[in-house]
Amino acid sequence: MTDYAIVEHGGKQYRVSPGDELMVERTEANLSAGDGLTFERVLLVSQGDDVRVGKPLVEGVLVKTQVVSPVRGEKIIVFKKKRRKGYKRTQGHRQDYYRVRIDSIEA
């Protein structure tokens, strides 16, 4: 059985294991490749057969990650319209992300 944790970051929850890579929202500005990022909001941690569930957080557990690269997501189009009123608004958006690699789960 592998070690894993469920962390909360940027309003979303992720299941992470050491060695995983994932894209998380850019909540801290100006991190570059090689910088460290720590997830402190750990909701669940599993090590072997031992599973600890937080109420709401597990105390004393950190998930250490390393930024692989800052990236931008796909462009989305936000379109608003009210029928028969001549109201149309188009706006685009690209979310900023960090691609991070999970180094360790420190319990």
DSSP file (Angstrom, degrees, kcal/mol; ACC not computed):
  #  RESIDUE AA STRUCTURE BP1 BP2  ACC     N-H-->O    O-->H-N    N-H-->O    O-->H-N    TCO  KAPPA ALPHA  PHI   PSI    X-CA   Y-CA   Z-CA
    1    1 A M              0   0    0      0, 0.0    47,-0.2     0, 0.0     2,-0.2   0.000 360.0 360.0 360.0 135.1    0.0    0.0    0.0
    2    2 A T        -     0   0    0     45,-0.1     2,-0.3     1,-0.1    46,-0.0  -0.521 360.0-110.3 -91.0 155.6    1.4    3.4   -1.0
    3    3 A D        +     0   0    0     -2,-0.2     2,-0.3    44,-0.1    44,-0.2  -0.646  48.2 158.8 -79.8 137.4    1.6    6.5    1.2
    4    4 A Y  E     -A   46   0A   0     42,-1.8    42,-3.0    -2,-0.3     2,-0.3  -0.971  22.3-159.3-152.2 166.8   -0.7    9.3    0.1
    5    5 A A  E     -AB  45  16A   0     11,-2.4    11,-3.0    -2,-0.3     2,-0.6  -0.972  17.6-133.1-144.1 156.6   -2.4   12.4    1.5
    6    6 A I  E     -AB  44  15A   0     38,-2.4    37,-3.0    -2,-0.3    38,-1.3  -0.972  33.3-177.7-112.4 119.3   -5.4   14.5    0.6
    7    7 A V  E     -AB  42  14A   0      7,-2.5     7,-2.7    -2,-0.6     2,-0.5  -0.800  21.5-137.5-117.3 157.0   -4.5   18.2    0.6
    8    8 A E  E     + B   0  13A   0     33,-2.5    33,-0.4    -2,-0.3     2,-0.3  -0.961  30.9 159.1-114.2 129.8   -6.5   21.4    0.0
    9    9 A H  E >   - B   0  12A   0      3,-2.7     3,-1.3    -2,-0.5    16,-0.3  -0.943  66.2  -1.8-152.5 126.9   -5.0   24.2   -2.0
   10   10 A G  T 3  S-     0   0    0     -2,-0.3     3,-0.1     1,-0.3    16,-0.1   0.807 128.2 -56.9  65.5  29.8   -6.7   27.0   -3.8
   11   11 A G  T 3  S+     0   0    0      1,-0.3     2,-0.3    14,-0.0    -1,-0.3   0.526 119.2  99.0  80.6   4.9  -10.1   25.8   -2.9
   12   12 A K  E <   -B    9   0A   0     -3,-1.3    -3,-2.7    13,-0.0     2,-0.4  -0.870  66.0-130.8-123.7 157.9   -9.6   22.4   -4.4
   13   13 A Q  E     -B    8   0A   0     -2,-0.3     2,-0.4    -5,-0.2    -5,-0.2  -0.893  21.7-171.1-111.6 140.0   -8.7   19.0   -3.0
   14   14 A Y  E     -B    7   0A   0     -7,-2.7    -7,-2.5    -2,-0.4     2,-0.6  -0.981  21.5-139.2-131.3 139.6   -5.9   16.8   -4.4
   15   15 A R  E     -B    6   0A   0     -2,-0.4     2,-0.3    -9,-0.2    -9,-0.2  -0.896  36.5-177.4 -95.0 119.4   -4.8   13.2   -3.7
   16   16 A V  E     -B    5   0A   0    -11,-3.0   -11,-2.4    -2,-0.6    -2,-0.0  -0.903  19.1-177.6-125.9 147.5   -1.0   13.2   -3.7
   17   17 A S    >   -     0   0    0     -2,-0.3     3,-2.1   -13,-0.2    85,-0.3  -0.938  47.8 -80.0-132.0 155.9    1.7   10.7   -3.3
   18   18 A P  T 3  S+     0   0    0      0, 0.0    85,-0.2     0, 0.0     3,-0.1  -0.364 119.0  25.2 -58.4 132.9    5.5   11.2   -3.4
   19   19 A G  T 3  S+     0   0    0     83,-2.9    84,-0.1     1,-0.3     2,-0.1   0.225  91.4 129.7  96.7 -13.1    6.7   11.5   -6.9
   20   20 A D    <   -     0   0    0     -3,-2.1    82,-2.8    82,-0.1     2,-0.4  -0.371  45.5-149.3 -71.7 152.8    3.4   12.8   -8.4
   21   21 A E  E     +D  101   0B   0     80,-0.2     2,-0.3    -3,-0.1    80,-0.2  -0.984  24.8 162.1-120.0 137.2    3.2   15.9  -10.5
   22   22 A L  E     -D  100   0B   0     78,-2.2    78,-2.9    -2,-0.4     2,-0.5  -0.969  37.6-114.9-148.7 164.5    0.1   18.0  -10.6
   23   23 A M  E     +D   99   0B   0     -2,-0.3     2,-0.3    76,-0.2    76,-0.2  -0.904  34.5 179.9-104.8 123.7   -1.1   21.5  -11.5
   24   24 A V  E     -D   98   0B   0     74,-2.5    74,-2.7    -2,-0.5   -14,-0.1  -0.880  36.3 -91.3-120.8 155.2   -2.2   23.8   -8.7
   25   25 A E  E     -D   97   0B   0     -2,-0.3     2,-1.2   -16,-0.3    72,-0.2  -0.316  43.3-108.5 -64.6 146.7   -3.5   27.3   -8.8
   26   26 A R        +     0   0    0     70,-1.9    70,-0.1     1,-0.2    -1,-0.1  -0.649  54.0 153.9 -80.9  97.8   -0.9   30.0   -8.4
   27   27 A T        +     0   0    0     -2,-1.2     2,-0.5     1,-0.1    -1,-0.2   0.670  62.2  55.9 -98.8 -21.9   -1.6   31.4   -4.9
   28   28 A E  S    S-     0   0    0     -3,-0.2     3,-0.5     3,-0.0    -1,-0.1  -0.947  86.4-128.5-112.4 132.6    1.9   32.7   -4.2
   29   29 A A  S    S+     0   0    0     -2,-0.5    -2,-0.1     1,-0.2     0, 0.0  -0.429  75.0  13.0 -81.4 151.4    3.4   35.1   -6.6
   30   30 A N  S    S+     0   0    0      1,-0.2     2,-0.4    -2,-0.1    -1,-0.2   0.810  71.4 152.7  61.1  41.6    6.8   34.9   -8.3
   31   31 A L        -     0   0    0     -3,-0.5     2,-0.2     4,-0.1    -1,-0.2  -0.849  24.5-164.3 -93.7 138.8    7.9   31.3   -7.6
   32   32 A S    >   -     0   0    0     -2,-0.4     3,-2.0     1,-0.1    35,-0.2  -0.625  36.9 -60.6-115.4 176.6   10.2   29.9  -10.3
   33   33 A A  T 3  S+     0   0    0      1,-0.3    35,-0.2    -2,-0.2    -1,-0.1  -0.328 122.8  25.5 -59.1 132.1   11.4   26.4  -11.2
   34   34 A G  T 3  S+     0   0    0     33,-3.2    -1,-0.3     1,-0.4    34,-0.1   0.203  89.6 126.3  98.1 -14.4   13.1   24.7   -8.2
   35   35 A D    <   -     0   0    0     -3,-2.0    32,-3.2    32,-0.2    -1,-0.4  -0.411  59.9-116.2 -74.8 154.4   11.4   26.8   -5.5
   36   36 A G  E     -E   66   0B   0     30,-0.2     2,-0.4    -3,-0.1    30,-0.2  -0.653  25.7-171.9 -92.8 148.1    9.7   24.9   -2.7
   37   37 A L  E     -E   65   0B   0     28,-2.0    28,-2.4    -2,-0.3     2,-0.5  -0.994   9.4-154.6-138.0 130.9    6.0   25.1   -1.9
   38   38 A T  E     -E   64   0B   0     -2,-0.4     2,-0.7    26,-0.2    26,-0.2  -0.916   6.4-150.2-114.3 129.8    4.5   23.5    1.2
   39   39 A F  E     +E   63   0B   0     24,-2.9    24,-2.1    -2,-0.5   -30,-0.1  -0.874  20.7 170.3 -95.0 116.8    0.9   22.4    1.6
   40   40 A E        +     0   0    0     -2,-0.7     2,-1.4    22,-0.2    21,-0.2   0.644  57.5  83.5-100.4 -18.8   -0.1   22.8    5.2
   41   41 A R        +     0   0    0    -33,-0.4   -33,-2.5    22,-0.1     2,-0.6  -0.662  58.7 168.9 -89.6  85.7   -3.9   22.0    4.8
   42   42 A V  E     +A    7   0A   0     -2,-1.4    16,-2.8    16,-0.3   -35,-0.2  -0.883  15.8 179.8-102.8 122.5   -3.8   18.2    5.0
   43   43 A L  E     +     0   0A   0    -37,-3.0    11,-2.8    -2,-0.6     2,-0.3   0.766  69.4   7.8 -93.0 -29.7   -7.2   16.6    5.3
   44   44 A L  E     -AC   6  53A   0    -38,-1.3   -38,-2.4     9,-0.2     2,-0.4  -0.990  59.0-167.9-152.6 143.2   -6.2   12.9    5.3
   45   45 A V  E     -AC   5  52A   0      7,-2.3     7,-3.1    -2,-0.3     2,-0.5  -0.999   3.2-168.1-136.7 136.0   -2.9   11.0    5.5
   46   46 A S  E     +AC   4  51A   0    -42,-3.0   -42,-1.8    -2,-0.4     2,-0.5  -0.987   8.7 174.1-125.8 124.1   -2.3    7.3    4.8
   47   47 A Q  E >   - C   0  50A   0      3,-2.9     3,-1.9    -2,-0.5     2,-0.4  -0.907  67.7 -52.7-130.4 103.4    0.9    5.6    5.7
   48   48 A G  T 3  S-     0   0    0     -2,-0.5   -46,-0.0     1,-0.3     0, 0.0  -0.546 122.2 -19.2  68.1-125.5    0.7    1.8    5.2
   49   49 A D  T 3  S+     0   0    0     -2,-0.4     2,-0.6    -3,-0.1    -1,-0.3   0.492 117.8  98.2 -91.4  -4.5   -2.3    0.5    7.1
   50   50 A D  E <   -C   47   0A   0     -3,-1.9    -3,-2.9     2,-0.0     2,-0.5  -0.763  51.0-179.1 -89.4 118.4   -2.5    3.6    9.3
   51   51 A V  E     -C   46   0A   0     -2,-0.6     2,-0.5    -5,-0.2    -5,-0.2  -0.975   6.2-168.8-119.8 124.1   -5.1    6.2    8.1
   52   52 A R  E     -C   45   0A   0     -7,-3.1    -7,-2.3    -2,-0.5     2,-0.5  -0.959   3.0-163.6-115.8 126.7   -5.5    9.5    9.9
   53   53 A V  E     -C   44   0A   0     -2,-0.5    -9,-0.2    -9,-0.2     4,-0.1  -0.911  16.9-132.0-109.3 132.8   -8.5   11.7    9.1
   54   54 A G        -     0   0    0    -11,-2.8     4,-0.3    -2,-0.5     3,-0.1  -0.374  11.4-124.7 -82.9 161.9   -8.5   15.3   10.2
   55   55 A K  S    S-     0   0    0      2,-1.2     2,-0.0    -2,-0.1   -12,-0.0  -0.609 103.7 -39.4-130.9  71.5  -11.3   17.2   12.0
   56   56 A P  S    S+     0   0    0      0, 0.0    -2,-0.3     0, 0.0     2,-0.3  -0.989 145.7  23.0 -89.2 -15.2  -11.0   19.2    9.7
   57   57 A L  S    S-     0   0    0     -4,-0.1    -2,-1.2    -3,-0.1     2,-0.6  -0.832  72.3-120.6-115.2 151.9   -7.2   19.1    9.4
   58   58 A V    >   -     0   0    0    -16,-2.8     3,-0.9    -2,-0.3   -16,-0.3  -0.796  38.4-126.8 -85.5 123.8   -4.6   16.5   10.4
   59   59 A E  T 3  S+     0   0    0     -2,-0.6     3,-0.1     1,-0.2    -1,-0.0  -0.475  81.8  12.1 -75.7 139.8   -2.2   18.3   12.9
   60   60 A G  T 3  S+     0   0    0      1,-0.2     2,-0.5    -2,-0.2    -1,-0.2   0.636  91.7 123.6  77.1  16.8    1.5   18.2   12.4
   61   61 A V    <   -     0   0    0     -3,-0.9     2,-0.4   -21,-0.2   -19,-0.3  -0.939  33.9-179.4-114.8 131.8    1.5   16.9    8.8
   62   62 A L  E     - F   0 106B   0     44,-2.3    44,-3.0    -2,-0.5     2,-0.6  -0.962  18.8-150.2-126.1 145.0    3.2   18.8    5.9
   63   63 A V  E     -EF  39 105B   0    -24,-2.1   -24,-2.9    -2,-0.4     2,-0.4  -0.965  18.4-155.4-114.1 114.5    3.4   18.0    2.2
   64   64 A K  E     +EF  38 104B   0     40,-2.2    39,-2.4    -2,-0.6    40,-1.6  -0.759  17.7 175.1 -95.1 132.6    6.6   19.4    0.7
   65   65 A T  E     -EF  37 102B   0    -28,-2.4   -28,-2.0    -2,-0.4     2,-0.4  -0.837  23.2-139.4-130.1 167.2    6.6   20.1   -3.0
   66   66 A Q  E     -EF  36 101B   0     35,-2.2    35,-2.6    -2,-0.3     2,-0.4  -0.998  26.2-118.2-129.8 133.9    9.0   21.6   -5.6
   67   67 A V  E     - F   0 100B   0    -32,-3.2   -33,-3.2    -2,-0.4    33,-0.3  -0.563  24.8-175.8 -73.6 124.8    7.8   23.8   -8.4
   68   68 A V  E     -     0   0B   0     31,-3.4    32,-0.2    -2,-0.4    -1,-0.2   0.891  66.7 -30.7 -84.4 -47.1    8.6   22.3  -11.8
   69   69 A S  E     - F   0  99B   0     30,-1.4    30,-3.0   -37,-0.1     2,-0.5  -0.944  54.8-113.1-167.0 147.3    7.4   25.3  -13.8
   70   70 A P  E     + F   0  98B   0      0, 0.0     2,-0.3     0, 0.0    28,-0.2  -0.766  46.6 174.4 -82.2 132.4    4.9   28.1  -13.8
   71   71 A V  E     - F   0  97B   0     26,-2.3    26,-3.2    -2,-0.5     2,-0.4  -0.848  27.7-127.5-133.8 167.4    2.4   27.6  -16.5
   72   72 A R  E     - F   0  96B   0     -2,-0.3    24,-0.2    24,-0.2     3,-0.1  -0.942  25.8-127.7-118.2 143.0   -0.9   29.1  -17.8
   73   73 A G        -     0   0    0     22,-3.3    -1,-0.1    -2,-0.4     3,-0.1  -0.070  41.3 -67.8 -78.3-178.1   -4.0   27.2  -18.4
   74   74 A E        -     0   0    0      1,-0.1    21,-0.5    20,-0.1     2,-0.3  -0.343  57.0-102.4 -67.9 151.3   -6.2   27.0  -21.5
   75   75 A K        -     0   0    0     19,-0.1     2,-0.4    -3,-0.1    19,-0.2  -0.604  37.0-163.1 -77.7 133.7   -8.1   30.1  -22.5
   76   76 A I  E     -G   93   0C   0     17,-2.6    17,-1.9    -2,-0.3     2,-0.5  -0.895  12.3-134.6-114.9 150.4  -11.8   30.1  -21.6
   77   77 A I  E     -G   92   0C   0     -2,-0.4     2,-0.6    15,-0.2    15,-0.2  -0.907  10.1-159.1-106.0 126.1  -14.4   32.4  -23.1
   78   78 A V  E     -G   91   0C   0     13,-4.1    13,-2.6    -2,-0.5     2,-0.5  -0.928  17.3-179.1-104.0 115.5  -16.9   34.1  -20.8
   79   79 A F  E     -G   90   0C   0     -2,-0.6     2,-0.4    11,-0.2    11,-0.2  -0.970   7.1-173.9-123.2 125.5  -20.0   35.2  -22.8
   80   80 A K  E     +G   89   0C   0      9,-2.7     9,-2.3    -2,-0.5     2,-0.3  -0.934   9.5 168.2-117.6 140.8  -23.0   37.0  -21.3
   81   81 A K  E     -G   88   0C   0     -2,-0.4     2,-0.5     7,-0.2     7,-0.2  -0.990  23.4-159.0-151.8 141.7  -26.2   37.8  -23.2
   82   82 A K  E > > -G   87   0C   0      5,-1.8     3,-1.4    -2,-0.3     5,-0.9  -0.991  35.4-118.8-118.8 123.2  -29.7   39.0  -22.4
   83   83 A R  T 3 5S+     0   0    0     -2,-0.5     5,-0.0     1,-0.2    -2,-0.0  -0.282  87.4   3.1 -68.0 143.9  -32.2   38.2  -25.0
   84   84 A R  T 3 5S+     0   0    0      1,-0.1    -1,-0.2     3,-0.0     0, 0.0   0.547 111.2  87.9  64.0  11.4  -34.0   41.0  -26.8
   85   85 A K  T < 5S-     0   0    0     -3,-1.4    -2,-0.2     2,-0.2    -1,-0.1   0.490  94.5-120.8-114.6  -7.2  -32.1   43.7  -25.0
   86   86 A G  T   5 +     0   0    0     -4,-0.4     2,-0.6     1,-0.2    -3,-0.1   0.718  65.0 141.7  73.6  20.3  -29.0   44.1  -27.2
   87   87 A Y  E   < +G   82   0C   0     -5,-0.9    -5,-1.8     2,-0.0     2,-0.3  -0.868  14.1 151.8-102.6 115.4  -26.7   43.1  -24.3
   88   88 A K  E     +G   81   0C   0     -2,-0.6     2,-0.4    -7,-0.2    -7,-0.2  -0.990  14.4 178.9-140.9 134.1  -23.7   41.0  -25.2
   89   89 A R  E     -G   80   0C   0     -9,-2.3    -9,-2.7    -2,-0.3     2,-0.4  -0.997   5.7-169.2-136.0 130.8  -20.3   40.9  -23.4
   90   90 A T  E     +G   79   0C   0     -2,-0.4     2,-0.3   -11,-0.2   -11,-0.2  -0.977  12.3 168.1-121.2 132.4  -17.4   38.6  -24.3
   91   91 A Q  E     -G   78   0C   0    -13,-2.6   -13,-4.1    -2,-0.4     2,-0.3  -0.999  19.4-147.4-143.8 140.8  -14.4   38.2  -22.0
   92   92 A G  E     -G   77   0C   0     -2,-0.3     2,-0.3   -15,-0.2   -15,-0.2  -0.725  13.5-171.9-106.2 159.2  -11.5   35.8  -22.1
   93   93 A H  E     -G   76   0C   0    -17,-1.9   -17,-2.6    -2,-0.3     2,-0.4  -0.986  12.8-170.0-151.5 138.5   -9.5   34.4  -19.1
   94   94 A R        -     0   0    0     -2,-0.3     2,-0.2   -19,-0.2   -19,-0.1  -0.990  22.2-140.2-128.1 123.1   -6.4   32.3  -18.6
   95   95 A Q        -     0   0    0    -21,-0.5   -22,-3.3    -2,-0.4     2,-0.4  -0.576  13.9-128.3 -82.9 141.9   -5.7   30.9  -15.2
   96   96 A D  E     + F   0  72B   0     -2,-0.2   -70,-1.9   -24,-0.2     2,-0.3  -0.751  33.7 177.8 -89.1 136.3   -2.1   30.9  -13.8
   97   97 A Y  E     -DF  25  71B   0    -26,-3.2   -26,-2.3    -2,-0.4     2,-0.4  -0.879  26.4-137.3-131.6 162.8   -0.9   27.5  -12.4
   98   98 A Y  E     -DF  24  70B   0    -74,-2.7   -74,-2.5    -2,-0.3     2,-0.7  -0.993  15.3-143.5-115.4 132.3    2.2   26.0  -10.9
   99   99 A R  E     -DF  23  69B   0    -30,-3.0   -31,-3.4    -2,-0.4   -30,-1.4  -0.876  32.8-175.2 -89.4 118.4    3.2   22.5  -12.0
  100  100 A V  E     -DF  22  67B   0    -78,-2.9   -78,-2.2    -2,-0.7     2,-0.4  -0.853  23.5-144.3-120.4 151.6    4.6   20.9   -8.8
  101  101 A R  E     -DF  21  66B   0    -35,-2.6   -35,-2.2    -2,-0.3     2,-0.5  -0.956  24.9-124.6-112.0 131.8    6.3   17.6   -7.9
  102  102 A I  E     + F   0  65B   0    -82,-2.8   -83,-2.9    -2,-0.4   -37,-0.2  -0.649  30.4 176.5 -78.2 119.6    5.5   16.0   -4.6
  103  103 A D  E     -     0   0B   0    -39,-2.4     2,-0.3    -2,-0.5   -38,-0.2   0.917  56.9 -17.7 -88.4 -52.8    8.7   15.4   -2.7
  104  104 A S  E     - F   0  64B   0    -40,-1.6   -40,-2.2   -86,-0.1     2,-0.6  -0.993  42.9-134.7-155.8 157.1    7.6   14.1    0.7
  105  105 A I  E     - F   0  63B   0     -2,-0.3     2,-0.8   -42,-0.2   -42,-0.2  -0.970  27.2-161.1-114.0 112.2    4.8   13.7    3.1
  106  106 A E  E       F   0  62B   0    -44,-3.0   -44,-2.3    -2,-0.6    -2,-0.0  -0.834 360.0 360.0-102.7 108.1    6.1   14.6    6.6
  107  107 A A              0   0    0     -2,-0.8    -1,-0.1   -46,-0.2   -44,-0.0   0.407 360.0 360.0-106.4 360.0    3.9   13.2    9.3
